Amino acid sequence: MTTTDTLATSAVFAAAVTLTAAEPEHFDLAFDAVTQPCPWPKAYGGDLVAQAAAAAMRSVTDGKTMHSMHSYFLRPADIGATVRYEVELLRDGRGYSTRQVRGYQNGKPIYVCLANFAAGEPGGSYRTELDTAAPDPETLPSSAAYLAERGGGTMTPESKRYWSAGRSFDMRHVPGPVYLTVEGARVPQQAVWVKPFDALRPVDGLSDAQRDQAALAYVCDYTILEPLLRVLDLPWARPDLVTASLDHVMWFHRPAPVEDWLLYVQEAVAVESGRGLGSGRFFTRDGRHVGTVLQEGMIRAG
């Protein structure tokens, strides 16, 4: 185990989704949250998605479960700064509830989403079968192990520490990472095993099940654009590469404790005019399909 490995915990995620109730200025409820450190000019987009998910979940008090959220990223968020999340209670019905959440920073809206909640009812069941054969995660190198003796491009010691231990989750790529070079073939698919570095901490205001939903919303943004980078042969450390999340959709199909490895199966859907759409599906280790993600991002190189 490397020194970096011993410092890797899931505390960053817990800090990101710990909200403080505030006095609303625009809508019905408000919460403050703080974006977490990262070595880029702007905060990680998953902070905003997970924080908004937490704010929406804290506004639903009748036991309904969030089943979908649809987001737009409007402006970059400052790192280590407070974001005010204002929640509008759009509808509360017997079966479904809907919330709008807007994130404000420096007096301007930087993020907006709609989140829907369902009470659940009897019905049929179907789930997509896992059709990707992936090696066991224990046989694959962690990000820390992969980067330990490697460098180049825009990879600095700070960014190497972040990729290795600063994201709260261990991430192991199939066929290989795209940090410094595109490891493996230039194909429009990849898979990433993800697991918290340690047991997720309790989060004030959220049940464990809600915290686990927020964890999926948090971790999904790190790698969803990577199939697009892979097919375009654009590693993260390429000096002229600029990316940004534009919009994001996530569906939560069934509960899944985020404590063991999840396989995040991803595909590049389309790239054109400086934008790319990626899709992803989360599966438990025994093959249960628990969530689906679509995200469009800006991809600029050269």
C-alpha positions as CSV (number, residue, x, y, z in Angstrom):
1,M,0.0,0.0,0.0
2,T,1.3,3.4,-0.9
3,T,1.3,6.5,1.2
4,T,-1.4,7.9,-1.0
5,D,-3.5,4.9,-0.4
6,T,-3.4,5.3,3.3
7,L,-4.7,8.9,3.0
8,A,-7.6,7.9,0.7
9,T,-11.0,8.1,2.5
10,S,-14.6,8.9,1.5
11,A,-14.6,12.0,3.8
12,V,-14.6,14.4,0.8
13,F,-18.0,13.1,-0.4
14,A,-19.5,13.3,3.1
15,A,-18.3,16.9,3.4
16,A,-19.8,17.8,0.0
17,V,-23.3,16.6,0.8
18,T,-23.4,17.9,4.4
19,L,-25.9,20.8,4.1
20,T,-26.8,23.6,6.4
21,A,-30.4,24.9,6.5
22,A,-30.6,28.6,5.5
23,E,-33.3,31.2,5.1
24,P,-34.7,31.1,1.6
25,E,-34.6,34.1,-0.6
26,H,-36.3,32.9,-3.8
27,F,-38.3,29.7,-3.1
28,D,-39.6,27.5,-0.3
29,L,-36.5,26.0,1.4
30,A,-32.8,26.8,1.2
31,F,-29.6,24.9,2.1
32,D,-25.9,25.9,2.0
33,A,-23.2,23.6,0.9
34,V,-19.5,24.0,0.2
35,T,-17.7,22.7,-3.0
36,Q,-14.7,20.5,-2.3
37,P,-11.0,21.0,-3.2
38,C,-9.8,19.9,-6.6
39,P,-6.8,20.9,-8.8
40,W,-8.8,22.5,-11.6
41,P,-9.9,26.1,-12.2
42,K,-13.6,25.2,-11.3
43,A,-15.3,22.9,-8.8
44,Y,-16.2,19.3,-9.7
45,G,-19.7,19.1,-11.3
46,G,-20.6,16.1,-9.2
47,D,-20.5,18.3,-6.1
48,L,-23.4,20.3,-7.5
49,V,-25.4,17.3,-8.6
50,A,-25.0,15.5,-5.3
51,Q,-25.6,18.6,-3.2
52,A,-28.8,19.4,-5.2
53,A,-29.9,15.8,-4.8
54,A,-29.4,16.1,-1.0
55,A,-31.3,19.4,-0.9
56,A,-34.2,17.9,-2.9
57,M,-34.3,14.8,-0.7
58,R,-34.4,16.8,2.5
59,S,-37.5,18.6,1.2
60,V,-39.5,15.4,0.8
61,T,-40.7,14.2,4.2
62,D,-43.4,11.6,3.4
63,G,-41.2,8.7,2.6
64,K,-41.1,9.0,-1.2
65,T,-37.9,8.0,-3.0
66,M,-36.1,10.0,-5.6
67,H,-36.2,8.2,-8.9
68,S,-34.9,10.8,-11.4
69,M,-33.2,14.1,-11.7
70,H,-32.5,16.3,-14.7
71,S,-29.8,19.0,-14.4
72,Y,-28.2,21.9,-16.3
73,F,-24.8,23.4,-15.4
74,L,-25.2,27.2,-16.0
75,R,-21.9,28.6,-14.8
76,P,-18.6,27.3,-13.3
77,A,-18.6,27.0,-9.5
78,D,-15.8,28.4,-7.3
79,I,-13.8,25.9,-5.4
80,G,-14.1,25.8,-1.6
81,A,-17.0,28.3,-1.6
82,T,-20.6,28.2,-0.5
83,V,-23.4,27.4,-2.9
84,R,-26.9,28.3,-1.8
85,Y,-29.5,25.7,-3.0
86,E,-33.0,27.0,-3.1
87,V,-35.8,24.3,-3.4
88,E,-39.2,25.0,-4.9
89,L,-41.9,22.6,-3.8
90,L,-43.6,22.2,-7.2
91,R,-46.0,19.4,-6.4
92,D,-46.8,16.9,-3.7
93,G,-49.2,14.2,-4.8
94,R,-50.1,10.8,-3.3
95,G,-47.9,8.9,-5.7
96,Y,-45.3,11.5,-6.9
97,S,-43.6,14.7,-5.8
98,T,-41.6,17.1,-7.9
99,R,-38.9,19.6,-6.8
100,Q,-36.9,22.3,-8.6
101,V,-33.5,23.1,-7.1
102,R,-31.4,26.1,-8.1
103,G,-27.8,26.6,-7.0
104,Y,-26.6,30.2,-6.5
105,Q,-23.1,31.5,-6.0
106,N,-21.9,35.1,-6.2
107,G,-25.4,36.2,-6.6
108,K,-26.0,34.3,-9.9
109,P,-27.6,30.9,-10.7
110,I,-24.9,28.3,-11.5
111,Y,-27.0,25.1,-11.6
112,V,-30.6,24.1,-11.9
113,C,-32.4,20.7,-11.7
114,L,-35.7,19.0,-11.5
115,A,-36.0,16.0,-9.2
116,N,-38.9,13.6,-9.0
117,F,-39.9,11.3,-6.2
118,A,-42.2,8.3,-6.1
119,A,-44.1,6.5,-3.3
120,G,-43.8,3.1,-5.2
121,E,-46.5,0.7,-6.0
122,P,-47.0,-3.0,-7.0
123,G,-46.1,-3.8,-10.6
124,G,-43.9,-5.9,-12.9
125,S,-40.2,-5.9,-12.8
126,Y,-37.5,-6.1,-15.5
127,R,-33.9,-5.2,-15.5
128,T,-31.2,-4.9,-18.2
129,E,-28.7,-7.8,-18.0
130,L,-25.1,-7.0,-17.6
131,D,-23.6,-7.7,-21.0
132,T,-20.0,-6.6,-20.3
133,A,-17.5,-9.1,-19.1
134,A,-15.1,-7.2,-16.8
135,P,-12.2,-8.5,-14.8
136,D,-12.6,-8.6,-11.0
137,P,-11.7,-5.2,-9.6
138,E,-9.1,-6.7,-7.3
139,T,-7.1,-7.7,-10.3
140,L,-6.9,-4.2,-11.7
141,P,-4.6,-1.4,-10.7
142,S,-6.0,1.5,-8.6
143,S,-5.6,5.0,-9.9
144,A,-2.8,5.4,-7.2
145,A,-1.0,2.3,-8.4
146,Y,-1.3,3.3,-12.1
147,L,0.0,6.9,-11.5
148,A,2.7,6.1,-9.0
149,E,5.5,5.9,-11.5
150,R,3.9,7.8,-14.4
151,G,3.7,11.5,-15.3
152,G,3.5,13.9,-18.2
153,G,1.3,16.5,-19.9
154,T,-0.6,18.6,-17.4
155,M,-0.3,16.0,-14.7
156,T,1.1,17.8,-11.6
157,P,1.9,16.3,-8.2
158,E,-1.3,17.9,-6.9
159,S,-3.5,16.5,-9.7
160,K,-1.8,13.1,-9.3
161,R,-2.7,13.1,-5.6
162,Y,-6.3,14.1,-6.5
163,W,-6.8,11.4,-9.1
164,S,-5.3,8.9,-6.7
165,A,-6.9,9.7,-3.4
166,G,-9.0,12.9,-3.5
167,R,-12.2,11.7,-5.1
168,S,-13.6,9.6,-2.2
169,F,-13.9,6.5,-4.5
170,D,-11.5,3.9,-5.8
171,M,-11.9,3.7,-9.6
172,R,-10.4,0.9,-11.7
173,H,-10.7,1.1,-15.5
174,V,-11.5,-1.5,-18.1
175,P,-9.7,-1.6,-20.6
176,G,-7.4,1.0,-18.9
177,P,-7.3,4.7,-17.7
178,V,-7.2,7.8,-19.9
179,Y,-5.3,9.9,-17.5
180,L,-2.0,10.3,-19.4
181,T,-2.6,8.3,-22.6
182,V,-5.6,6.4,-23.8
183,E,-4.9,2.9,-22.6
184,G,-6.3,0.2,-24.8
185,A,-8.2,0.5,-28.1
186,R,-9.9,3.7,-29.3
187,V,-13.4,2.2,-28.8
188,P,-16.5,4.0,-27.7
189,Q,-17.0,1.9,-24.6
190,Q,-15.4,1.4,-21.2
191,A,-16.3,0.3,-17.8
192,V,-15.1,1.5,-14.4
193,W,-15.3,-0.3,-11.1
194,V,-16.1,2.1,-8.3
195,K,-16.1,1.7,-4.5
196,P,-15.8,4.1,-1.6
197,F,-12.3,4.1,-0.1
198,D,-13.8,3.3,3.2
199,A,-17.3,3.0,4.7
200,L,-19.5,6.0,3.9
201,R,-20.1,8.2,6.9
202,P,-23.6,9.2,8.1
203,V,-24.8,12.5,6.7
204,D,-27.0,14.8,8.7
205,G,-30.5,15.1,7.3
206,L,-30.2,12.0,5.0
207,S,-31.0,8.4,5.7
208,D,-28.4,5.9,4.6
209,A,-30.4,5.0,1.5
210,Q,-30.6,8.7,0.6
211,R,-26.9,9.2,1.2
212,D,-26.2,6.2,-1.1
213,Q,-28.3,7.8,-3.9
214,A,-26.4,11.0,-3.4
215,A,-23.1,9.0,-3.6
216,L,-24.1,7.6,-7.0
217,A,-25.0,11.1,-8.2
218,Y,-21.6,12.4,-6.9
219,V,-19.4,9.7,-8.4
220,C,-21.0,9.4,-11.8
221,D,-19.7,12.7,-13.2
222,Y,-16.0,11.8,-12.8
223,T,-15.8,9.4,-15.8
224,I,-19.0,9.7,-17.9
225,L,-17.2,11.7,-20.6
226,E,-14.2,9.3,-20.8
227,P,-15.7,7.1,-23.5
228,L,-15.8,10.2,-25.7
229,L,-12.2,11.1,-24.8
230,R,-11.2,7.5,-25.6
231,V,-12.8,7.4,-29.0
232,L,-11.2,10.8,-29.8
233,D,-7.8,9.7,-28.4
234,L,-7.8,12.6,-25.9
235,P,-6.2,11.8,-22.5
236,W,-7.0,14.0,-19.5
237,A,-3.4,15.3,-19.3
238,R,-3.4,16.6,-22.9
239,P,-2.3,20.3,-22.5
240,D,-5.0,21.8,-24.8
241,L,-7.9,19.7,-23.6
242,V,-10.8,21.6,-22.0
243,T,-14.0,19.9,-20.9
244,A,-17.2,21.0,-19.0
245,S,-20.4,19.4,-18.0
246,L,-23.5,20.9,-19.8
247,D,-26.4,18.8,-18.8
248,H,-27.0,15.6,-16.9
249,V,-29.9,13.1,-16.4
250,M,-30.0,10.3,-13.9
251,W,-32.5,7.6,-13.1
252,F,-32.4,5.5,-9.9
253,H,-34.1,2.1,-10.7
254,R,-33.7,0.2,-7.5
255,P,-31.9,0.6,-4.2
256,A,-28.2,-0.4,-3.9
257,P,-26.1,0.1,-0.8
258,V,-22.9,1.9,-2.0
259,E,-20.5,-0.2,0.0
260,D,-19.2,-2.9,-2.4
261,W,-17.9,-2.5,-5.9
262,L,-20.3,-1.2,-8.6
263,L,-19.5,-1.6,-12.3
264,Y,-20.2,1.6,-14.2
265,V,-20.6,0.6,-17.9
266,Q,-20.2,3.5,-20.2
267,E,-20.6,4.3,-23.9
268,A,-20.0,7.3,-26.2
269,V,-23.3,8.1,-27.9
270,A,-22.4,11.0,-30.1
271,V,-19.7,13.7,-30.6
272,E,-20.2,16.8,-32.8
273,S,-19.7,20.6,-32.8
274,G,-17.6,20.5,-29.6
275,R,-20.2,18.6,-27.6
276,G,-20.4,14.9,-26.7
277,L,-23.0,12.7,-25.1
278,G,-22.1,9.8,-22.9
279,S,-24.3,7.1,-21.3
280,G,-23.6,5.0,-18.3
281,R,-25.3,2.2,-16.3
282,F,-24.5,1.1,-12.8
283,F,-24.6,-2.6,-11.9
284,T,-24.0,-4.3,-8.6
285,R,-21.3,-7.0,-8.5
286,D,-24.0,-9.7,-8.9
287,G,-25.4,-7.9,-12.0
288,R,-28.4,-5.9,-10.7
289,H,-29.0,-2.8,-12.8
290,V,-29.5,0.0,-10.3
291,G,-29.0,3.3,-12.2
292,T,-28.7,5.0,-15.6
293,V,-26.9,8.2,-16.5
294,L,-26.8,10.4,-19.6
295,Q,-24.6,13.4,-19.7
296,E,-23.6,16.0,-22.4
297,G,-20.3,17.8,-22.1
298,M,-18.2,20.4,-23.9
299,I,-15.0,18.8,-25.3
300,R,-12.5,21.3,-26.7
301,A,-9.0,20.4,-27.9
302,G,-6.6,22.3,-30.1
